[in-house]
Amino acid sequence: MTAIHFPDADYARRIERARVEMERRGVGAMLVSVGNDLPYLTGYGAMPSERLTMGVITPSDATIVVPGLEAPRIVDRGAFAVQPWGETEDPVSIVAKLANGASRVAIGAQTWSVFLVRLQQQMAGAEFVDATEVTRPLRILKDESEIDLLRRAGSAVDRVVGRLRDAKLSGRTEAHVARDVMEMTVEEGHDVATFHIVASGPNAASPHHEPGERVIRDGDCVVVDFGGRLGGYCSDTTRTFHVGEPSAMYAEAFAALQASQAAGRAAAGPGVAAQDIDRAARRVLVASGHAEWFIHRLGHGIGLDGHEDPYLVEGNEEVLEPGMAFSVEPGIYMPGEWGMRIEDIVVCTEDGRESLNNAPRDLAIVE
């Protein structure tokens, strides 16, 4: 497991804001384990393990219950107590006691079911609800320190894109290029590279293609979608390359894709419904005749998680607010033939939007 070093932040204030949301929803205790709610609130990420780590937040106390052997990993943030447990102790009983008889308990969405079942047994009569009710309103609005980390992560992957534009892709396998992308992501400043898509030729028609042993050759399009974590916060960008000159049909489709992505970015801003950004980008592809091959939503939120709220998709009437960060990533996918995608991370500002990715969005012609 690669350690993620979360930055200094006002964790005491975050916990207090969580308590406000808990009171609003009648929640007497919030229990968060694996996933990113715990590090958002405390700066500490639980190891996914059969040994339970759980943050317990009540109206009066905040405690991390942690295996004794892992307690030295916790940085004292001055916002919570640490309660190590030994190998012969029952951590679920410790958590249940700290919950202090709460009748409505918010449980972290990614908590292992084995722990939830045991908590339900020991807290008979308590109603368990999704802790996302409490944490979503907090995490969806990034503060300036969070936006700065997203901005730094975005600039780092932009530099990787710059290196790829000068690279030779033909004659190499998708997997080989993917390994290089992962290495460059870390070299350019990320703590860890988290994912990589390198899809060439007909494989580019699969939006989530796993890089394989296909050799990239002259005439191929190559979709490269990748990201990592910097200070716990995620990057995610996509650019499309072409080995040699593209066909007139491919170039025409890519021009429509560029216009669609630009329309999506331009539509984003405070007071705009999430679905309307999707609609703005999609209208361009309807006009160009490519809409049927745009087969996914326009974008997803990003922060401590690579995919989180808000989602830019038809049916989501949620209105954007300053501090919301999300991807704008239209694609065109011709089954069995080719694909293309452009993706930037954008943050909603008081007076519009800021793109956190600014690498060239044209079709990069490479060797």
C-alpha positions in Angstrom: 0.0 0.0 0.0 1.4 3.4 -1.0 1.1 5.9 1.8 -0.9 9.1 1.0 0.3 12.1 3.0 -2.7 14.3 3.6 -2.0 18.0 4.0 -2.4 20.2 7.0 -5.9 21.7 7.2 -8.4 23.0 9.7 -9.6 19.6 10.6 -11.3 20.9 13.8 -13.4 23.2 11.7 -14.3 20.3 9.4 -15.4 18.2 12.3 -17.5 21.1 13.6 -19.2 21.5 10.3 -19.9 17.8 10.2 -21.6 18.2 13.6 -23.8 20.9 12.2 -24.9 18.6 9.4 -25.4 15.7 11.9 -27.7 17.8 14.1 -29.6 18.9 11.0 -30.3 15.3 10.2 -30.9 14.0 13.7 -27.6 11.9 13.6 -26.2 11.2 17.1 -23.0 9.5 15.9 -21.1 9.2 12.7 -18.8 6.2 12.1 -16.3 6.4 9.2 -13.8 3.8 8.2 -12.1 3.1 4.9 -12.8 5.5 2.1 -12.1 9.3 2.0 -14.6 10.6 4.6 -12.1 9.8 7.4 -9.1 11.5 5.9 -11.3 14.5 4.9 -12.3 14.9 8.5 -9.0 13.9 10.2 -6.1 13.8 7.8 -5.7 10.1 8.4 -6.6 7.3 5.9 -7.6 3.9 7.3 -5.7 0.9 6.0 -8.1 -1.5 4.3 -7.7 -4.4 6.7 -9.4 -7.0 8.8 -8.3 -4.9 11.7 -10.9 -2.1 12.1 -10.0 1.5 12.0 -12.9 3.8 12.5 -13.5 7.5 13.3 -16.3 8.1 15.8 -17.8 11.6 15.8 -20.5 12.6 18.3 -21.8 16.0 19.3 -19.1 16.2 22.0 -16.2 14.0 21.0 -14.1 12.9 18.0 -12.0 9.7 18.3 -10.1 7.5 15.9 -10.2 3.9 17.0 -7.2 2.3 15.4 -5.2 -1.0 15.7 -2.3 -0.4 18.2 0.3 -1.4 15.6 -1.0 1.4 13.3 -1.4 4.1 15.8 2.2 5.5 15.2 1.1 6.4 11.6 -1.5 8.9 12.9 -0.4 12.6 12.8 -1.7 14.5 15.8 -3.9 17.2 14.2 -5.2 18.5 17.5 -8.8 17.8 16.5 -9.4 14.3 17.7 -8.4 11.7 20.3 -6.7 8.4 19.3 -7.7 5.2 21.0 -5.5 2.2 20.0 -6.8 -1.3 20.5 -4.9 -4.4 21.2 -5.0 -7.8 19.4 -7.2 -9.4 22.1 -9.7 -6.5 22.3 -12.9 -6.1 20.3 -12.8 -2.8 18.4 -16.5 -3.0 17.5 -17.4 -2.9 21.2 -15.1 0.1 21.6 -16.8 1.9 18.8 -20.3 1.0 20.0 -19.4 2.4 23.5 -18.0 5.7 22.0 -21.3 6.1 20.0 -22.8 6.7 23.4 -26.3 5.2 22.7 -27.0 7.2 19.6 -30.4 6.2 18.1 -29.5 7.4 14.6 -26.0 6.5 13.3 -24.4 7.6 10.1 -22.1 4.9 8.7 -19.4 5.4 6.1 -20.5 4.3 2.7 -17.4 2.1 2.1 -17.4 0.5 5.5 -16.9 -3.3 5.2 -20.2 -5.1 5.7 -18.6 -7.5 8.3 -18.1 -4.5 10.6 -21.5 -3.0 9.9 -23.2 -6.3 10.7 -21.4 -6.5 14.0 -22.2 -2.9 14.9 -25.8 -3.5 14.2 -25.7 -6.5 16.5 -24.1 -4.5 19.3 -26.2 -1.4 18.8 -29.6 -3.0 18.6 -32.4 -0.5 18.0 -30.1 2.1 16.4 -31.1 3.3 12.9 -28.1 3.2 10.5 -28.0 5.7 7.6 -25.5 6.6 4.9 -22.9 9.0 6.2 -22.8 10.6 2.7 -25.8 12.5 3.9 -23.5 14.3 6.3 -20.2 14.5 4.4 -21.4 15.2 0.9 -22.4 18.9 1.5 -18.9 19.4 3.0 -16.8 17.6 0.5 -18.5 18.9 -2.6 -17.4 22.5 -1.9 -13.6 22.7 -2.1 -11.8 25.4 -0.1 -8.9 27.3 -1.6 -6.3 24.9 -0.2 -8.1 21.9 -1.8 -8.4 23.7 -5.1 -4.7 24.6 -5.0 -3.8 20.9 -4.6 -6.2 20.0 -7.5 -4.5 22.8 -9.5 -1.0 21.5 -8.8 -2.1 18.0 -9.7 -3.6 19.3 -12.9 -0.5 21.1 -13.9 1.6 18.0 -13.2 -0.4 15.8 -15.6 -0.3 18.6 -18.2 3.5 18.3 -18.1 3.1 14.6 -18.7 0.9 15.4 -21.7 3.7 17.7 -23.0 6.2 14.9 -22.8 3.9 12.5 -24.6 3.4 14.9 -27.5 7.2 14.6 -28.1 7.3 10.9 -27.6 7.4 8.1 -30.2 4.4 5.9 -29.8 4.5 3.6 -32.8 6.1 0.2 -32.4 5.4 0.1 -28.7 2.6 -1.8 -26.9 -0.2 0.0 -25.1 1.1 -1.6 -21.8 4.6 -0.2 -22.4 3.3 3.3 -23.0 1.0 3.0 -19.9 4.0 2.1 -17.7 5.8 5.2 -19.0 2.8 7.3 -18.2 2.6 6.0 -14.7 6.3 6.7 -14.1 6.1 10.2 -15.6 3.0 11.0 -13.4 5.1 10.4 -10.3 8.2 12.1 -11.8 6.1 15.3 -12.4 5.1 15.5 -8.7 2.4 13.1 -7.8 2.7 10.9 -4.7 1.3 8.0 -6.6 -0.1 7.2 -10.1 -3.6 5.7 -9.6 -4.9 4.7 -13.1 -4.0 4.7 -16.8 -5.9 4.1 -20.0 -3.9 3.7 -23.2 -6.2 2.7 -26.0 -5.1 2.5 -29.6 -6.8 1.9 -32.9 -10.1 0.0 -32.5 -9.4 -0.3 -28.7 -10.0 3.5 -28.5 -13.7 2.8 -29.0 -13.8 1.3 -25.5 -13.8 4.3 -23.0 -12.3 2.2 -20.1 -10.0 0.0 -22.1 -7.3 -1.9 -20.2 -3.9 -1.4 -21.8 -2.7 -4.6 -23.4 -0.1 -6.0 -25.7 -1.5 -4.5 -28.9 1.4 -2.8 -30.8 0.6 0.8 -31.8 1.2 1.4 -35.5 1.1 4.1 -38.1 -2.4 5.4 -38.7 -3.6 4.6 -35.2 -5.4 7.0 -32.9 -4.3 6.7 -29.2 -6.5 7.8 -26.3 -4.5 8.4 -23.1 -6.5 8.9 -19.9 -4.6 8.9 -16.6 -4.2 10.5 -13.2 -2.8 10.2 -9.7 -2.9 11.7 -6.2 -1.0 14.7 -4.9 -1.5 15.5 -1.3 -4.4 13.1 -1.3 -6.2 15.0 -4.1 -6.8 13.5 -7.6 -5.8 14.4 -11.1 -7.6 13.1 -14.2 -7.0 14.1 -17.8 -7.4 12.7 -21.3 -5.8 13.7 -24.5 -5.9 12.0 -27.9 -2.9 11.4 -30.2 -2.7 10.2 -33.7 0.3 8.3 -35.3 0.8 10.1 -38.5 -1.8 12.2 -40.4 -5.5 11.3 -39.6 -8.1 10.6 -42.2 -10.4 13.5 -43.2 -13.3 11.7 -41.5 -11.3 11.4 -38.2 -10.1 15.0 -38.4 -13.7 16.2 -38.9 -15.0 14.2 -36.0 -12.2 15.5 -33.8 -13.0 19.1 -34.7 -16.5 18.5 -33.5 -15.2 16.9 -30.3 -13.0 20.0 -29.6 -16.0 22.3 -30.1 -18.1 20.1 -27.8 -15.5 20.1 -25.0 -15.1 23.9 -25.4 -18.9 24.4 -25.1 -19.0 22.2 -22.0 -16.3 24.2 -20.3 -17.8 27.5 -21.4 -21.3 26.5 -20.0 -20.0 25.8 -16.5 -20.5 28.5 -13.8 -22.3 29.3 -10.6 -26.1 28.9 -10.9 -25.9 26.5 -13.8 -27.6 23.1 -13.5 -25.2 20.1 -13.9 -27.3 18.6 -16.6 -27.2 21.9 -18.6 -23.4 21.6 -19.0 -23.9 18.1 -20.4 -26.6 19.4 -22.7 -24.3 22.2 -24.0 -21.6 19.8 -25.0 -24.0 17.3 -26.4 -25.8 19.8 -28.6 -22.6 20.4 -30.6 -22.3 16.6 -31.3 -26.0 16.5 -32.2 -25.4 19.2 -34.8 -22.3 17.5 -36.2 -24.0 14.1 -36.4 -21.8 12.4 -33.8 -24.1 12.3 -30.8 -25.0 8.7 -31.0 -21.4 7.7 -30.4 -21.1 9.9 -27.3 -22.1 7.1 -24.9 -21.4 8.4 -21.4 -22.1 11.4 -19.1 -20.1 14.5 -19.7 -18.3 14.5 -16.3 -17.9 13.6 -12.7 -16.8 15.5 -9.6 -13.2 15.1 -8.3 -11.4 15.7 -5.0 -10.1 13.1 -2.6 -12.0 10.6 -4.8 -11.4 10.4 -8.5 -15.2 10.1 -9.0 -17.5 12.0 -6.6 -20.3 14.5 -6.7 -21.3 16.5 -8.7 -22.0 14.4 -11.8 -22.7 16.2 -15.1 -25.4 14.1 -16.5 -29.0 14.4 -17.9 -31.4 14.4 -15.0 -29.1 16.0 -12.5 -30.7 19.4 -11.7 -28.2 20.3 -9.0 -27.0 23.8 -9.4 -23.2 24.5 -9.5 -21.7 26.5 -6.7 -18.2 28.0 -6.3 -15.8 25.4 -5.1 -17.3 22.5 -7.0 -14.7 20.7 -9.1 -15.5 18.3 -12.0 -14.4 16.8 -15.3 -15.6 17.9 -18.7 -14.9 15.0 -21.0 -16.9 14.3 -24.1 -15.9 11.4 -26.3 -16.8 9.9 -29.7 -16.5 6.1 -30.0 -16.9 4.2 -33.3 -17.2 0.5 -32.4 -14.5 -1.6 -33.9 -12.8 1.3 -35.6 -11.6 4.2 -33.4 -12.3 6.6 -30.5 -11.4 10.0 -29.2 -11.8 11.9 -25.9 -10.7 15.3 -24.4 -10.9 15.8 -20.6 -10.1 18.7 -18.4 -10.8 19.3 -14.7 -12.8 22.5 -14.1 -13.6 24.3 -10.9 -16.6 26.6 -10.5 -15.6 30.0 -9.4 -17.6 33.1 -8.1 -17.7 34.6 -11.6 -17.4 31.6 -13.9 -14.9 28.7 -14.1 -11.2 27.8 -14.0 -9.8 25.0 -16.1 -7.2 23.1 -14.0 -5.8 21.4 -17.2 -4.4 23.6 -19.9 -2.4 21.2 -22.1 -3.1 21.7 -25.8 -6.5 20.2 -26.7 -5.7 19.7 -30.4 -5.2 16.3 -32.0 -1.5 15.7 -31.4 0.2 14.2 -34.4 3.1 11.9 -33.2 5.4 9.3 -34.6 
